Amino acid sequence: MSERLRLAVPNKGRLLDPTVALLRDAGLVFEDGGRSLVSRCLNHELDLLFVRTEDIVEFVSDGVADLGVTGTNLLVEAGSALPVLTGLGYGRCRLEAAVPVDSPAGSVDALAGLRLATAHPNTTRRYFGERGIGVEVIPISGAVEVAPRMGLADGIVDLVSTGSTLAVNGLRSVGVLLESEAILVANPAARGDGHVTAIALVETMLGAVIAGRSRKYLMMNAPVVALPEIEALIPGLASPSVIPLAHEGMVAVHAVVGADEVWGLLDRLKAAGASGILVLPIEKLVP
């Protein structure tokens, strides 16, 4: 292993932009990898390897990279036992089985005896084999959704985000084989090569950004007498910070809450006596 930590990241595809955004939001300074395989971080002992998403599991497994950003679906397809350090909160999708809308199949069990086209043949065989459902798996590398229309297969197993692509191609889902998202994986040997501290720091840097994205910082003024009711409404990380104000009987209340909870809270906080409520983004948060 090199002295500098190596992180393999996608060089194109749907995971590229959010991965680069996450690394930059974590404070890493580097050039985009469009012109070269390796990009050195200028403010951290870290090199970024921009490679094909499909190759990242292999790069990390072979020790070419210490860490890698890939998808759960690719890790499972490779049959790899690489440890997953954390989910990254983007690239969420599902590996689903789907059939033409006029097919009588209404469940995964009903696919027995059918031909299924997929770019995930290993995962598909494993899933149906573990359940004793006999299917014929037809591996193809692209345009999976058109396979039934071309007579190549009776159904498909493919990644689905919104389901719109299935609908456009006259397909409907009959079951989910796997939930997937972008993940950070590590080579187990890297921890034994003097990289323990460096890996932990990368985990903390990325984790702080991910945690911050899912929360908001609330600030408000309120009468002291309203404090118990306001505290009961706020589902924060811990008790809110309460700061006395210049006007007697008034306090400022600061709290961290889930981003999805904010809009359901504001009217209730106002009704409890809060005023001057500010909702602020959190750049980074170390729980």
Secondary structure, 3 states (H helix, E strand, C coil): CCCCEEEEEECCCCCHHHHHHHHHHCCCCCCCCCCCCEEECCCCCEEEEEECHHHHHHHHHCCCCCEEEEEHHHHHHCCCCCCEEEECCCCCEEEEEEEECCCCCCCCHHHCCCEEEECCHHHHHHHHHHCCCCCEEEECCCCHHHCCCCCCCCEEEEEECCCHHHHHCCEEEEEEEEEECEEEEECHHHHHCCCHHHHHHHHHHHHHHHHHHCEEEEEEEEEHHHHHHHHHHCCCCCCCEEEECCCCCEEEEEEEEEHHHHHHHHHHHHHHCCEEEEEEECCCCCC
